[in-house]
């Protein structure tokens, strides 16, 4: 699994007439790969929900989602499993097949919700528009 985690003041995802939004919290773009399992999702969800990347009164990254009352917007992002190392067109050889990825992404969402109650998600395998206001900017990449 590869994930891009951004600390945001707000984020919104739209697909057709569907919309999901959060206020302050984390925008998580998650790409599932063929070797990922439920255990990968459990590990990633615990890591993401436990990150202390919000500033305390001294301006240090010392607070987690719980302490700041933050939310999570998780979006499945197939292209994170792509490689642009060779040629001009991305290779998606390591990406998980869509139906398996859908089931595992649901597992990932369930694990996130078990760690943190305020989780919403994008729309799997849909064309989405994502809008965000990155806070910092603060962005991390998680790989396993």
N, C-alpha and C positions, 0 to 999 in steps of 0.2 A: 504494500500500500504506500502510496505517496500522497501527502496532504500538504496544502498550502494553508497556513493559519494566519489570519490577519486580525489584529485588534482594530475594531471599528467603533465609530460613534453611532453609525447606523448602516444597515444594509437591506436591500430589497432585491428579490428575484421575481421576474414575471415570465409567464409563458401563456400566450393567448389571453384569456380572461382570468387566469389564475395569478395570484400574487401572494407572496410570503415576505414578511418584514420583521426586522428586529431593531431594537434600540442599541445602546452600548453593549458590546460583547465581542464575540468571535465569529468571523466568517470562515468556514472551513470548506475548502475545495478538496474533495477526496477522489483519488483515482485508484481503482482496484485492478490488481494484476493477477494473472493465472495462479500464482502460488499462494495467494492470500487465503486465509481461513477465518473461521469464527474467532479463533484465538488471536489472530492479527487484529481483528476488529475490537476485541475486548481490550487488548494492550493499547491500541491507538486511542480509543475512547477514554480510557483512564488517564493516559498521558495528556490528552487535550483538555479534558475537564479539570485536571489538576494543575495546569500551568499557572504560574504566578507571574503574569506579564502585565499587570495593571499597576499603576503608580500609587505609592503610599503618600503620606503627607510630606515626606522628604524627597519626593520625585524619583524614588527607586522602584524598580519592578519587584514588588514584594507581595502583591495581592492577587488572589484568584477570583474566578467568576463568582463564587459564593459571597465573598467579602464585598464585591462591588455591585451585586445584584444583576450581573450581566446575563445575556442570552447567547444562544448559539444558533447560527443559520448554517446548516450543512447541505452542501450541494455536490452531487455526483459529477465528477469531471473526467470523462473518458480520456481526454487528451493528455492528462498527466501521466498516463501509462505509455505515451508515445515517446519515441526516440528520434532526435534530429541529428544524431551523430554522423550519419552517412547520407549522402545524396541531398536532394532538395525537397523530397517529399517525406513526411514523417512515417515511421514504421510503427505499427501497433501490435507487433508480434507478441509482446508480453502482456497485452491487455486481456482482462477476463471477458469471456463471452457475455453478451448482454443479459440473458436470462439468469445466469449464475451470478452476475454482478448485481442484478436487481435484488435477488434474495440476500446476498451478502451485505449490500448497502442497507437493507432493512435491518439486518442484524446489527450493523454499525450504529444505525439510528437508535435502536433499542438499547444498545450498550451506552450510548451517550445519554439517553434519557434516564437510565439507571444511575448514572453518575451525577447528572444535573437536570433538574426538572424543566428548565425553560429551553427547549430545543424545538426548532422548526426546520423544515427542509425544502429544497427545491423540488423539481418535477423530473423524475427519472426518465432519461432518454428523450427528453423534449428539447426543442430549441428554446433557450432561456436568455433573457437579458438580465444582467446582474449589475446593480448600482451599489456603490459603497463609498463611505467616507472613512478612509483609513486614519486611525488615530496614532500619530507619531511621526512618520509612518512606522508601524511595528508589524513585521511579517516574518514568519518562520516556516521552514520546510521540514516536514517529518517524513522519514523514509524507513521502511523496514523490509 
